[in-house]
Amino acid sequence: LCSVAGVAASREGMVALGIGFASANGNTSGIRLVDRDGKPVRFIETGRHVPIQLVFDKNGDLWAAGWERDPLS
């Protein structure tokens, strides 16, 4: 089970997807980076932090804002 929480695209075509998913240790979150062809480039695990708003700045740096899950959920 996986849900997309936020999406951003860079000028170069990199796409960042903020996601939440169920793992063996409970619910967790992360940011999946894919290239312009949709091929996975990197995964950034964010743990309990759910990235809701994502944006690339003019230098191509990714910024994320969101909320933190309760440790029990």
PQR file of N, CA, C, O and H, with PARSE charges and radii, in Angstrom:
ATOM      1  N   LEU A   1       0.847  -1.175   0.000 -0.4000 1.5000
ATOM      2  CA  LEU A   1       0.000   0.000   0.000 -0.0000 2.0000
ATOM      3  C   LEU A   1       0.889   1.233   0.000  0.5500 1.7000
ATOM      4  O   LEU A   1       1.799   1.344   0.822 -0.5500 1.4000
ATOM      5  N   CYS A   2       0.635   2.151  -0.907 -0.4000 1.5000
ATOM      6  CA  CYS A   2       1.448   3.353  -1.031 -0.0000 2.0000
ATOM      7  C   CYS A   2       0.540   4.498  -1.454  0.5500 1.7000
ATOM      8  O   CYS A   2      -0.386   4.305  -2.242 -0.5500 1.4000
ATOM      9  H   CYS A   2      -0.104   2.061  -1.574  0.4000 1.0000
ATOM     10  N   SER A   3       0.807   5.692  -0.928 -0.4000 1.5000
ATOM     11  CA  SER A   3       0.047   6.866  -1.347 -0.0000 2.0000
ATOM     12  C   SER A   3       1.009   8.002  -1.642  0.5500 1.7000
ATOM     13  O   SER A   3       2.019   8.162  -0.957 -0.5500 1.4000
ATOM     14  H   SER A   3       1.559   5.849  -0.288  0.4000 1.0000
ATOM     15  N   VAL A   4       0.696   8.791  -2.663 -0.4000 1.5000
ATOM     16  CA  VAL A   4       1.516   9.944  -3.033 -0.0000 2.0000
ATOM     17  C   VAL A   4       0.998  11.155  -2.282  0.5500 1.7000
ATOM     18  O   VAL A   4      -0.195  11.459  -2.314 -0.5500 1.4000
ATOM     19  H   VAL A   4      -0.125   8.660  -3.219  0.4000 1.0000
ATOM     20  N   ALA A   5       1.921  11.853  -1.598 -0.4000 1.5000
ATOM     21  CA  ALA A   5       1.534  13.002  -0.775 -0.0000 2.0000
ATOM     22  C   ALA A   5       1.869  14.335  -1.427  0.5500 1.7000
ATOM     23  O   ALA A   5       1.179  15.320  -1.167 -0.5500 1.4000
ATOM     24  H   ALA A   5       2.890  11.607  -1.572  0.4000 1.0000
ATOM     25  N   GLY A   6       2.891  14.408  -2.257 -0.4000 1.5000
ATOM     26  CA  GLY A   6       3.298  15.658  -2.885 -0.0000 2.0000
ATOM     27  C   GLY A   6       4.131  15.373  -4.114  0.5500 1.7000
ATOM     28  O   GLY A   6       4.766  14.322  -4.207 -0.5500 1.4000
ATOM     29  H   GLY A   6       3.452  13.608  -2.469  0.4000 1.0000
ATOM     30  N   VAL A   7       4.138  16.313  -5.076 -0.4000 1.5000
ATOM     31  CA  VAL A   7       4.872  16.147  -6.322 -0.0000 2.0000
ATOM     32  C   VAL A   7       5.530  17.465  -6.695  0.5500 1.7000
ATOM     33  O   VAL A   7       4.944  18.533  -6.519 -0.5500 1.4000
ATOM     34  H   VAL A   7       3.622  17.167  -5.001  0.4000 1.0000
ATOM     35  N   ALA A   8       6.782  17.382  -7.222 -0.4000 1.5000
ATOM     36  CA  ALA A   8       7.477  18.562  -7.736 -0.0000 2.0000
ATOM     37  C   ALA A   8       8.310  18.140  -8.936  0.5500 1.7000
ATOM     38  O   ALA A   8       8.744  16.991  -9.020 -0.5500 1.4000
ATOM     39  H   ALA A   8       7.258  16.515  -7.365  0.4000 1.0000
ATOM     40  N   ALA A   9       8.535  19.067  -9.870 -0.4000 1.5000
ATOM     41  CA  ALA A   9       9.378  18.799 -11.037 -0.0000 2.0000
ATOM     42  C   ALA A   9      10.420  19.899 -11.165  0.5500 1.7000
ATOM     43  O   ALA A   9      10.122  21.080 -10.986 -0.5500 1.4000
ATOM     44  H   ALA A   9       8.181  20.001  -9.803  0.4000 1.0000
ATOM     45  N   SER A  10      11.655  19.490 -11.479 -0.4000 1.5000
ATOM     46  CA  SER A  10      12.728  20.459 -11.653 -0.0000 2.0000
ATOM     47  C   SER A  10      12.778  20.929 -13.106  0.5500 1.7000
ATOM     48  O   SER A  10      12.125  20.349 -13.974 -0.5500 1.4000
ATOM     49  H   SER A  10      11.897  18.530 -11.624  0.4000 1.0000
ATOM     50  N   ARG A  11      13.541  21.962 -13.360 -0.4000 1.5000
ATOM     51  CA  ARG A  11      13.717  22.473 -14.729 -0.0000 2.0000
ATOM     52  C   ARG A  11      14.369  21.432 -15.628  0.5500 1.7000
ATOM     53  O   ARG A  11      14.142  21.422 -16.838 -0.5500 1.4000
ATOM     54  H   ARG A  11      14.071  22.433 -12.655  0.4000 1.0000
ATOM     55  N   GLU A  12      15.184  20.551 -15.034 -0.4000 1.5000
ATOM     56  CA  GLU A  12      15.894  19.524 -15.793 -0.0000 2.0000
ATOM     57  C   GLU A  12      15.049  18.277 -16.034  0.5500 1.7000
ATOM     58  O   GLU A  12      15.488  17.356 -16.723 -0.5500 1.4000
ATOM     59  H   GLU A  12      15.369  20.560 -14.051  0.4000 1.0000
ATOM     60  N   GLY A  13      13.836  18.242 -15.472 -0.4000 1.5000
ATOM     61  CA  GLY A  13      12.946  17.111 -15.691 -0.0000 2.0000
ATOM     62  C   GLY A  13      12.941  16.082 -14.578  0.5500 1.7000
ATOM     63  O   GLY A  13      12.261  15.062 -14.686 -0.5500 1.4000
ATOM     64  H   GLY A  13      13.480  18.990 -14.913  0.4000 1.0000
ATOM     65  N   MET A  14      13.695  16.332 -13.498 -0.4000 1.5000
ATOM     66  CA  MET A  14      13.664  15.424 -12.348 -0.0000 2.0000
ATOM     67  C   MET A  14      12.323  15.607 -11.638  0.5500 1.7000
ATOM     68  O   MET A  14      11.856  16.733 -11.463 -0.5500 1.4000
ATOM     69  H   MET A  14      14.247  17.161 -13.410  0.4000 1.0000
ATOM     70  N   VAL A  15      11.711  14.505 -11.232 -0.4000 1.5000
ATOM     71  CA  VAL A  15      10.428  14.561 -10.532 -0.0000 2.0000
ATOM     72  C   VAL A  15      10.617  13.974  -9.140  0.5500 1.7000
ATOM     73  O   VAL A  15      11.237  12.922  -8.981 -0.5500 1.4000
ATOM     74  H   VAL A  15      12.090  13.590 -11.374  0.4000 1.0000
ATOM     75  N   ALA A  16      10.080  14.658  -8.134 -0.4000 1.5000
ATOM     76  CA  ALA A  16      10.113  14.194  -6.742 -0.0000 2.0000
ATOM     77  C   ALA A  16       8.690  13.853  -6.329  0.5500 1.7000
ATOM     78  O   ALA A  16       7.765  14.643  -6.519 -0.5500 1.4000
ATOM     79  H   ALA A  16       9.576  15.512  -8.264  0.4000 1.0000
ATOM     80  N   LEU A  17       8.530  12.659  -5.758 -0.4000 1.5000
ATOM     81  CA  LEU A  17       7.224  12.192  -5.292 -0.0000 2.0000
ATOM     82  C   LEU A  17       7.307  11.927  -3.796  0.5500 1.7000
ATOM     83  O   LEU A  17       8.059  11.055  -3.363 -0.5500 1.4000
ATOM     84  H   LEU A  17       9.282  12.017  -5.603  0.4000 1.0000
ATOM     85  N   GLY A  18       6.548  12.664  -3.010 -0.4000 1.5000
ATOM     86  CA  GLY A  18       6.462  12.398  -1.578 -0.0000 2.0000
ATOM     87  C   GLY A  18       5.485  11.259  -1.370  0.5500 1.7000
ATOM     88  O   GLY A  18       4.343  11.340  -1.823 -0.5500 1.4000
ATOM     89  H   GLY A  18       5.937  13.373  -3.363  0.4000 1.0000
ATOM     90  N   ILE A  19       5.909  10.193  -0.692 -0.4000 1.5000
ATOM     91  CA  ILE A  19       5.055   9.017  -0.556 -0.0000 2.0000
ATOM     92  C   ILE A  19       4.983   8.534   0.887  0.5500 1.7000
ATOM     93  O   ILE A  19       5.892   8.766   1.684 -0.5500 1.4000
ATOM     94  H   ILE A  19       6.837  10.128  -0.324  0.4000 1.0000
ATOM     95  N   GLY A  20       3.912   7.876   1.197 -0.4000 1.5000
ATOM     96  CA  GLY A  20       3.742   7.189   2.470 -0.0000 2.0000
ATOM     97  C   GLY A  20       3.442   5.735   2.167  0.5500 1.7000
ATOM     98  O   GLY A  20       2.750   5.434   1.193 -0.5500 1.4000
ATOM     99  H   GLY A  20       3.173   7.687   0.550  0.4000 1.0000
ATOM    100  N   PHE A  21       3.952   4.830   2.986 -0.4000 1.5000
ATOM    101  CA  PHE A  21       3.721   3.413   2.723 -0.0000 2.0000
ATOM    102  C   PHE A  21       3.833   2.608   4.009  0.5500 1.7000
ATOM    103  O   PHE A  21       4.393   3.067   5.005 -0.5500 1.4000
ATOM    104  H   PHE A  21       4.513   5.074   3.777  0.4000 1.0000
ATOM    105  N   ALA A  22       3.290   1.405   3.963 -0.4000 1.5000
ATOM    106  CA  ALA A  22       3.369   0.484   5.099 -0.0000 2.0000
ATOM    107  C   ALA A  22       4.633  -0.340   4.958  0.5500 1.7000
ATOM    108  O   ALA A  22       4.934  -0.853   3.881 -0.5500 1.4000
ATOM    109  H   ALA A  22       2.836   1.033   3.154  0.4000 1.0000
ATOM    110  N   SER A  23       5.382  -0.465   6.064 -0.4000 1.5000
ATOM    111  CA  SER A  23       6.594  -1.280   6.073 -0.0000 2.0000
ATOM    112  C   SER A  23       6.475  -2.304   7.197  0.5500 1.7000
ATOM    113  O   SER A  23       5.487  -2.316   7.931 -0.5500 1.4000
ATOM    114  H   SER A  23       5.138  -0.047   6.940  0.4000 1.0000
ATOM    115  N   ALA A  24       7.471  -3.148   7.327 -0.4000 1.5000
ATOM    116  CA  ALA A  24       7.476  -4.148   8.395 -0.0000 2.0000
ATOM    117  C   ALA A  24       7.462  -3.497   9.777  0.5500 1.7000
ATOM    118  O   ALA A  24       7.000  -4.100  10.746 -0.5500 1.4000
ATOM    119  H   ALA A  24       8.273  -3.138   6.731  0.4000 1.0000
ATOM    120  N   ASN A  25       7.969  -2.265   9.865 -0.4000 1.5000
ATOM    121  CA  ASN A  25       8.023  -1.535  11.135 -0.0000 2.0000
ATOM    122  C   ASN A  25       6.858  -0.563  11.322  0.5500 1.7000
ATOM    123  O   ASN A  25       6.898   0.271  12.226 -0.5500 1.4000
ATOM    124  H   ASN A  25       8.344  -1.775   9.077  0.4000 1.0000
ATOM    125  N   GLY A  26       5.839  -0.654  10.497 -0.4000 1.5000
ATOM    126  CA  GLY A  26       4.702   0.269  10.588 -0.0000 2.0000
ATOM    127  C   GLY A  26       4.684   1.221   9.403  0.5500 1.7000
ATOM    128  O   GLY A  26       5.305   0.950   8.375 -0.5500 1.4000
ATOM    129  H   GLY A  26       5.807  -1.332   9.762  0.4000 1.0000
ATOM    130  N   ASN A  27       3.981   2.327   9.540 -0.4000 1.5000
ATOM    131  CA  ASN A  27       3.892   3.315   8.471 -0.0000 2.0000
ATOM    132  C   ASN A  27       5.160   4.148   8.422  0.5500 1.7000
ATOM    133  O   ASN A  27       5.699   4.533   9.459 -0.5500 1.4000
ATOM    134  H   ASN A  27       3.477   2.548  10.375  0.4000 1.0000
ATOM    135  N   THR A  28       5.633   4.424   7.216 -0.4000 1.5000
ATOM    136  CA  THR A  28       6.818   5.256   7.028 -0.0000 2.0000
ATOM    137  C   THR A  28       6.632   6.088   5.765  0.5500 1.7000
ATOM    138  O   THR A  28       5.651   5.906   5.043 -0.5500 1.4000
ATOM    139  H   THR A  28       5.195   4.111   6.374  0.4000 1.0000
ATOM    140  N   SER A  29       7.555   6.992   5.494 -0.4000 1.5000
ATOM    141  CA  SER A  29       7.431   7.902   4.361 -0.0000 2.0000
ATOM    142  C   SER A  29       8.775   8.113   3.698  0.5500 1.7000
ATOM    143  O   SER A  29       9.815   7.709   4.219 -0.5500 1.4000
ATOM    144  H   SER A  29       8.351   7.140   6.080  0.4000 1.0000
ATOM    145  N   GLY A  30       8.738   8.754   2.535 -0.4000 1.5000
ATOM    146  CA  GLY A  30       9.970   9.059   1.825 -0.0000 2.0000
ATOM    147  C   GLY A  30       9.707   9.895   0.595  0.5500 1.7000
ATOM    148  O   GLY A  30       8.572  10.274   0.305 -0.5500 1.4000
ATOM    149  H   GLY A  30       7.893   9.082   2.112  0.4000 1.0000
ATOM    150  N   ILE A  31      10.788  10.176  -0.130 -0.4000 1.5000
ATOM    151  CA  ILE A  31      10.711  10.932  -1.377 -0.0000 2.0000
ATOM    152  C   ILE A  31      11.398  10.098  -2.450  0.5500 1.7000
ATOM    153  O   ILE A  31      12.576   9.762  -2.328 -0.5500 1.4000
ATOM    154  H   ILE A  31      11.710   9.867   0.105  0.4000 1.0000
ATOM    155  N   ARG A  32      10.660   9.769  -3.497 -0.4000 1.5000
ATOM    156  CA  ARG A  32      11.200   9.028  -4.632 -0.0000 2.0000
ATOM    157  C   ARG A  32      11.553  10.041  -5.717  0.5500 1.7000
ATOM    158  O   ARG A  32      10.708  10.840  -6.120 -0.5500 1.4000
ATOM    159  H   ARG A  32       9.703  10.042  -3.596  0.4000 1.0000
ATOM    160  N   LEU A  33      12.793  10.011  -6.190 -0.4000 1.5000
ATOM    161  CA  LEU A  33      13.226  10.850  -7.299 -0.0000 2.0000
ATOM    162  C   LEU A  33      13.281  10.002  -8.562  0.5500 1.7000
ATOM    163  O   LEU A  33      13.886   8.929  -8.570 -0.5500 1.4000
ATOM    164  H   LEU A  33      13.480   9.361  -5.863  0.4000 1.0000
ATOM    165  N   VAL A  34      12.654  10.481  -9.624 -0.4000 1.5000
ATOM    166  CA  VAL A  34      12.670   9.795 -10.912 -0.0000 2.0000
ATOM    167  C   VAL A  34      13.120  10.762 -11.994  0.5500 1.7000
ATOM    168  O   VAL A  34      12.912  11.970 -11.882 -0.5500 1.4000
ATOM    169  H   VAL A  34      12.163  11.352  -9.618  0.4000 1.0000
ATOM    170  N   ASP A  35      13.746  10.220 -13.054 -0.4000 1.5000
ATOM    171  CA  ASP A  35      14.195  11.088 -14.141 -0.0000 2.0000
ATOM    172  C   ASP A  35      13.042  11.364 -15.092  0.5500 1.7000
ATOM    173  O   ASP A  35      11.919  10.905 -14.878 -0.5500 1.4000
ATOM    174  H   ASP A  35      13.915   9.239 -13.144  0.4000 1.0000
ATOM    175  N   ARG A  36      13.329  12.110 -16.133 -0.4000 1.5000
ATOM    176  CA  ARG A  36      12.260  12.520 -17.066 -0.0000 2.0000
ATOM    177  C   ARG A  36      11.609  11.341 -17.782  0.5500 1.7000
ATOM    178  O   ARG A  36      10.511  11.472 -18.322 -0.5500 1.4000
ATOM    179  H   ARG A  36      14.241  12.482 -16.307  0.4000 1.0000
ATOM    180  N   ASP A  37      12.287  10.178 -17.790 -0.4000 1.5000
ATOM    181  CA  ASP A  37      11.720   8.981 -18.399 -0.0000 2.0000
ATOM    182  C   ASP A  37      10.970   8.112 -17.394  0.5500 1.7000
ATOM    183  O   ASP A  37      10.452   7.052 -17.748 -0.5500 1.4000
ATOM    184  H   ASP A  37      13.180  10.071 -17.351  0.4000 1.0000
ATOM    185  N   GLY A  38      10.912   8.562 -16.138 -0.4000 1.5000
ATOM    186  CA  GLY A  38      10.215   7.816 -15.098 -0.0000 2.0000
ATOM    187  C   GLY A  38      11.059   6.750 -14.427  0.5500 1.7000
ATOM    188  O   GLY A  38      10.543   5.962 -13.636 -0.5500 1.4000
ATOM    189  H   GLY A  38      11.333   9.422 -15.850  0.4000 1.0000
ATOM    190  N   LYS A  39      12.350   6.714 -14.731 -0.4000 1.5000
ATOM    191  CA  LYS A  39      13.239   5.726 -14.105 -0.0000 2.0000
ATOM    192  C   LYS A  39      13.662   6.200 -12.723  0.5500 1.7000
ATOM    193  O   LYS A  39      14.065   7.351 -12.561 -0.5500 1.4000
ATOM    194  H   LYS A  39      12.769   7.354 -15.374  0.4000 1.0000
ATOM    195  N   PRO A  40      13.573   5.314 -11.710 -0.5600 1.5000
ATOM    196  CA  PRO A  40      13.991   5.694 -10.355  0.2800 2.0000
ATOM    197  C   PRO A  40      15.467   6.095 -10.314  0.5500 1.7000
ATOM    198  O   PRO A  40      16.324   5.424 -10.889 -0.5500 1.4000
ATOM    199  N   VAL A  41      15.743   7.203  -9.621 -0.4000 1.5000
ATOM    200  CA  VAL A  41      17.108   7.703  -9.471 -0.0000 2.0000
ATOM    201  C   VAL A  41      17.583   7.526  -8.036  0.5500 1.7000
ATOM    202  O   VAL A  41      18.717   7.118  -7.787 -0.5500 1.4000
ATOM    203  H   VAL A  41      15.047   7.748  -9.154  0.4000 1.0000
ATOM    204  N   ARG A  42      16.696   7.842  -7.098 -0.4000 1.5000
ATOM    205  CA  ARG A  42      17.082   7.809  -5.683 -0.0000 2.0000
ATOM    206  C   ARG A  42      15.830   7.740  -4.821  0.5500 1.7000
ATOM    207  O   ARG A  42      14.756   8.190  -5.220 -0.5500 1.4000
ATOM    208  H   ARG A  42      15.775   8.174  -7.300  0.4000 1.0000
ATOM    209  N   PHE A  43      15.989   7.167  -3.628 -0.4000 1.5000
ATOM    210  CA  PHE A  43      14.919   7.182  -2.641 -0.0000 2.0000
ATOM    211  C   PHE A  43      15.481   7.772  -1.353  0.5500 1.7000
ATOM    212  O   PHE A  43      16.520   7.334  -0.859 -0.5500 1.4000
ATOM    213  H   PHE A  43      16.862   6.802  -3.304  0.4000 1.0000
ATOM    214  N   ILE A  44      14.790   8.760  -0.821 -0.4000 1.5000
ATOM    215  CA  ILE A  44      15.187   9.403   0.432 -0.0000 2.0000
ATOM    216  C   ILE A  44      14.162   9.014   1.482  0.5500 1.7000
ATOM    217  O   ILE A  44      13.027   9.489   1.447 -0.5500 1.4000
ATOM    218  H   ILE A  44      13.946   9.115  -1.222  0.4000 1.0000
ATOM    219  N   GLU A  45      14.549   8.157   2.413 -0.4000 1.5000
ATOM    220  CA  GLU A  45      13.624   7.749   3.469 -0.0000 2.0000
ATOM    221  C   GLU A  45      13.511   8.885   4.485  0.5500 1.7000
ATOM    222  O   GLU A  45      14.519   9.415   4.953 -0.5500 1.4000
ATOM    223  H   GLU A  45      15.471   7.771   2.442  0.4000 1.0000
ATOM    224  N   THR A  46      12.279   9.250   4.819 -0.4000 1.5000
ATOM    225  CA  THR A  46      12.042  10.343   5.764 -0.0000 2.0000
ATOM    226  C   THR A  46      11.414   9.856   7.065  0.5500 1.7000
ATOM    227  O   THR A  46      11.099  10.658   7.944 -0.5500 1.4000
ATOM    228  H   THR A  46      11.460   8.820   4.439  0.4000 1.0000
ATOM    229  N   GLY A  47      11.233   8.542   7.189 -0.4000 1.5000
ATOM    230  CA  GLY A  47      10.705   7.978   8.431 -0.0000 2.0000
ATOM    231  C   GLY A  47       9.296   8.453   8.729  0.5500 1.7000
ATOM    232  O   GLY A  47       8.394   8.289   7.908 -0.5500 1.4000
ATOM    233  H   GLY A  47      11.489   7.891   6.475  0.4000 1.0000
ATOM    234  N   ARG A  48       9.104   9.043   9.904 -0.4000 1.5000
ATOM    235  CA  ARG A  48       7.771   9.512  10.313 -0.0000 2.0000
ATOM    236  C   ARG A  48       7.398  10.843   9.684  0.5500 1.7000
ATOM    237  O   ARG A  48       6.235  11.241   9.750 -0.5500 1.4000
ATOM    238  H   ARG A  48       9.837   9.177  10.571  0.4000 1.0000
ATOM    239  N   HIS A  49       8.357  11.554   9.070 -0.4000 1.5000
ATOM    240  CA  HIS A  49       8.049  12.837   8.416 -0.0000 2.0000
ATOM    241  C   HIS A  49       7.372  12.561   7.076  0.5500 1.7000
ATOM    242  O   HIS A  49       7.949  11.908   6.206 -0.5500 1.4000
ATOM    243  H   HIS A  49       9.302  11.231   9.016  0.4000 1.0000
ATOM    244  N   VAL A  50       6.142  13.062   6.914 -0.4000 1.5000
ATOM    245  CA  VAL A  50       5.375  12.875   5.685 -0.0000 2.0000
ATOM    246  C   VAL A  50       5.542  14.125   4.823  0.5500 1.7000
ATOM    247  O   VAL A  50       5.005  15.180   5.164 -0.5500 1.4000
ATOM    248  H   VAL A  50       5.673  13.592   7.621  0.4000 1.0000
ATOM    249  N   PRO A  51       6.280  14.028   3.706 -0.5600 1.5000
ATOM    250  CA  PRO A  51       6.508  15.196   2.850  0.2800 2.0000
ATOM    251  C   PRO A  51       5.265  15.518   2.012  0.5500 1.7000
ATOM    252  O   PRO A  51       4.925  14.786   1.083 -0.5500 1.4000
ATOM    253  N   ILE A  52       4.601  16.610   2.351 -0.4000 1.5000
ATOM    254  CA  ILE A  52       3.357  16.998   1.675 -0.0000 2.0000
ATOM    255  C   ILE A  52       3.614  18.005   0.560  0.5500 1.7000
ATOM    256  O   ILE A  52       3.046  17.886  -0.526 -0.5500 1.4000
ATOM    257  H   ILE A  52       4.876  17.205   3.106  0.4000 1.0000
ATOM    258  N   GLN A  53       4.454  18.978   0.815 -0.4000 1.5000
ATOM    259  CA  GLN A  53       4.759  20.012  -0.176 -0.0000 2.0000
ATOM    260  C   GLN A  53       6.221  19.882  -0.584  0.5500 1.7000
ATOM    261  O   GLN A  53       7.114  19.910   0.262 -0.5500 1.4000
ATOM    262  H   GLN A  53       4.916  19.074   1.697  0.4000 1.0000
ATOM    263  N   LEU A  54       6.456  19.741  -1.876 -0.4000 1.5000
ATOM    264  CA  LEU A  54       7.803  19.611  -2.416 -0.0000 2.0000
ATOM    265  C   LEU A  54       8.023  20.692  -3.459  0.5500 1.7000
ATOM    266  O   LEU A  54       7.101  21.052  -4.191 -0.5500 1.4000
ATOM    267  H   LEU A  54       5.730  19.719  -2.563  0.4000 1.0000
ATOM    268  N   VAL A  55       9.253  21.213  -3.528 -0.4000 1.5000
ATOM    269  CA  VAL A  55       9.583  22.208  -4.550 -0.0000 2.0000
ATOM    270  C   VAL A  55      11.085  22.157  -4.816  0.5500 1.7000
ATOM    271  O   VAL A  55      11.883  21.980  -3.896 -0.5500 1.4000
ATOM    272  H   VAL A  55      10.001  20.921  -2.933  0.4000 1.0000
ATOM    273  N   PHE A  56      11.457  22.313  -6.072 -0.4000 1.5000
ATOM    274  CA  PHE A  56      12.857  22.486  -6.443 -0.0000 2.0000
ATOM    275  C   PHE A  56      13.115  23.980  -6.547  0.5500 1.7000
ATOM    276  O   PHE A  56      12.326  24.697  -7.162 -0.5500 1.4000
ATOM    277  H   PHE A  56      10.809  22.457  -6.820  0.4000 1.0000
ATOM    278  N   ASP A  57      14.214  24.470  -5.953 -0.4000 1.5000
ATOM    279  CA  ASP A  57      14.534  25.892  -6.084 -0.0000 2.0000
ATOM    280  C   ASP A  57      15.294  26.127  -7.395  0.5500 1.7000
ATOM    281  O   ASP A  57      15.522  25.187  -8.156 -0.5500 1.4000
ATOM    282  H   ASP A  57      14.855  23.887  -5.453  0.4000 1.0000
ATOM    283  N   LYS A  58      15.683  27.367  -7.656 -0.4000 1.5000
ATOM    284  CA  LYS A  58      16.322  27.719  -8.927 -0.0000 2.0000
ATOM    285  C   LYS A  58      17.675  27.039  -9.117  0.5500 1.7000
ATOM    286  O   LYS A  58      18.178  26.965 -10.239 -0.5500 1.4000
ATOM    287  H   LYS A  58      15.498  28.130  -7.037  0.4000 1.0000
ATOM    288  N   ASN A  59      18.273  26.538  -8.026 -0.4000 1.5000
ATOM    289  CA  ASN A  59      19.549  25.818  -8.110 -0.0000 2.0000
ATOM    290  C   ASN A  59      19.366  24.311  -8.268  0.5500 1.7000
ATOM    291  O   ASN A  59      20.343  23.571  -8.382 -0.5500 1.4000
ATOM    292  H   ASN A  59      17.865  26.598  -7.115  0.4000 1.0000
ATOM    293  N   GLY A  60      18.107  23.858  -8.273 -0.4000 1.5000
ATOM    294  CA  GLY A  60      17.830  22.440  -8.404 -0.0000 2.0000
ATOM    295  C   GLY A  60      17.798  21.697  -7.075  0.5500 1.7000
ATOM    296  O   GLY A  60      17.674  20.473  -7.049 -0.5500 1.4000
ATOM    297  H   GLY A  60      17.313  24.459  -8.180  0.4000 1.0000
ATOM    298  N   ASP A  61      17.911  22.441  -5.959 -0.4000 1.5000
ATOM    299  CA  ASP A  61      17.828  21.808  -4.644 -0.0000 2.0000
ATOM    300  C   ASP A  61      16.367  21.533  -4.298  0.5500 1.7000
ATOM    301  O   ASP A  61      15.490  22.345  -4.590 -0.5500 1.4000
ATOM    302  H   ASP A  61      18.012  23.436  -5.980  0.4000 1.0000
ATOM    303  N   LEU A  62      16.114  20.388  -3.679 -0.4000 1.5000
ATOM    304  CA  LEU A  62      14.759  19.995  -3.303 -0.0000 2.0000
ATOM    305  C   LEU A  62      14.460  20.418  -1.878  0.5500 1.7000
ATOM    306  O   LEU A  62      15.268  20.199  -0.975 -0.5500 1.4000
ATOM    307  H   LEU A  62      16.827  19.728  -3.443  0.4000 1.0000
ATOM    308  N   TRP A  63      13.304  21.020  -1.677 -0.4000 1.5000
ATOM    309  CA  TRP A  63      12.836  21.424  -0.353 -0.0000 2.0000
ATOM    310  C   TRP A  63      11.520  20.703  -0.087  0.5500 1.7000
ATOM    311  O   TRP A  63      10.712  20.509  -0.995 -0.5500 1.4000
ATOM    312  H   TRP A  63      12.648  21.198  -2.410  0.4000 1.0000
ATOM    313  N   ALA A  64      11.313  20.311   1.166 -0.4000 1.5000
ATOM    314  CA  ALA A  64      10.094  19.593   1.531 -0.0000 2.0000
ATOM    315  C   ALA A  64       9.534  20.123   2.847  0.5500 1.7000
ATOM    316  O   ALA A  64      10.276  20.451   3.773 -0.5500 1.4000
ATOM    317  H   ALA A  64      11.970  20.469   1.904  0.4000 1.0000
ATOM    318  N   ALA A  65       8.210  20.198   2.904 -0.4000 1.5000
ATOM    319  CA  ALA A  65       7.507  20.545   4.142 -0.0000 2.0000
ATOM    320  C   ALA A  65       6.418  19.498   4.328  0.5500 1.7000
ATOM    321  O   ALA A  65       5.912  18.933   3.359 -0.5500 1.4000
ATOM    322  H   ALA A  65       7.608  19.932   2.151  0.4000 1.0000
ATOM    323  N   GLY A  66       6.070  19.251   5.566 -0.4000 1.5000
ATOM    324  CA  GLY A  66       5.041  18.263   5.828 -0.0000 2.0000
ATOM    325  C   GLY A  66       4.723  18.167   7.296  0.5500 1.7000
ATOM    326  O   GLY A  66       4.751  19.172   8.007 -0.5500 1.4000
ATOM    327  H   GLY A  66       6.481  19.710   6.353  0.4000 1.0000
ATOM    328  N   TRP A  67       4.423  16.978   7.759 -0.4000 1.5000
ATOM    329  CA  TRP A  67       4.063  16.750   9.147 -0.0000 2.0000
ATOM    330  C   TRP A  67       4.714  15.455   9.617  0.5500 1.7000
ATOM    331  O   TRP A  67       5.214  14.678   8.803 -0.5500 1.4000
ATOM    332  H   TRP A  67       4.400  16.162   7.182  0.4000 1.0000
ATOM    333  N   GLU A  68       4.709  15.228  10.895 -0.4000 1.5000
ATOM    334  CA  GLU A  68       5.318  14.022  11.456 -0.0000 2.0000
ATOM    335  C   GLU A  68       4.248  13.122  12.047  0.5500 1.7000
ATOM    336  O   GLU A  68       3.382  13.560  12.805 -0.5500 1.4000
ATOM    337  H   GLU A  68       4.303  15.859  11.555  0.4000 1.0000
ATOM    338  N   ARG A  69       4.335  11.842  11.675 -0.4000 1.5000
ATOM    339  CA  ARG A  69       3.393  10.845  12.192 -0.0000 2.0000
ATOM    340  C   ARG A  69       3.602  10.642  13.685  0.5500 1.7000
ATOM    341  O   ARG A  69       4.704  10.809  14.207 -0.5500 1.4000
ATOM    342  H   ARG A  69       5.039  11.487  11.059  0.4000 1.0000
ATOM    343  N   ASP A  70       2.528  10.283  14.351 -0.4000 1.5000
ATOM    344  CA  ASP A  70       2.599   9.867  15.744 -0.0000 2.0000
ATOM    345  C   ASP A  70       3.437   8.582  15.795  0.5500 1.7000
ATOM    346  O   ASP A  70       3.273   7.719  14.934 -0.5500 1.4000
ATOM    347  H   ASP A  70       1.632  10.148  13.927  0.4000 1.0000
ATOM    348  N   PRO A  71       4.324   8.435  16.778 -0.5600 1.5000
ATOM    349  CA  PRO A  71       5.155   7.225  16.844  0.2800 2.0000
ATOM    350  C   PRO A  71       4.354   5.922  16.923  0.5500 1.7000
ATOM    351  O   PRO A  71       4.885   4.857  16.605 -0.5500 1.4000
ATOM    352  N   LEU A  72       3.112   5.989  17.333 -0.4000 1.5000
ATOM    353  CA  LEU A  72       2.303   4.787  17.485 -0.0000 2.0000
ATOM    354  C   LEU A  72       1.546   4.409  16.214  0.5500 1.7000
ATOM    355  O   LEU A  72       0.946   3.336  16.152 -0.5500 1.4000
ATOM    356  H   LEU A  72       2.681   6.854  17.591  0.4000 1.0000
ATOM    357  N   SER A  73       1.564   5.272  15.202 -0.4000 1.5000
ATOM    358  CA  SER A  73       0.803   4.960  13.995 -0.0000 2.0000
ATOM    359  C   SER A  73       1.674   4.377  12.919  0.5500 1.7000
ATOM    360  O   SER A  73       1.186   4.058  11.835 -0.5500 1.4000
ATOM    361  H   SER A  73       2.051   6.144  15.252  0.4000 1.0000
TER
END
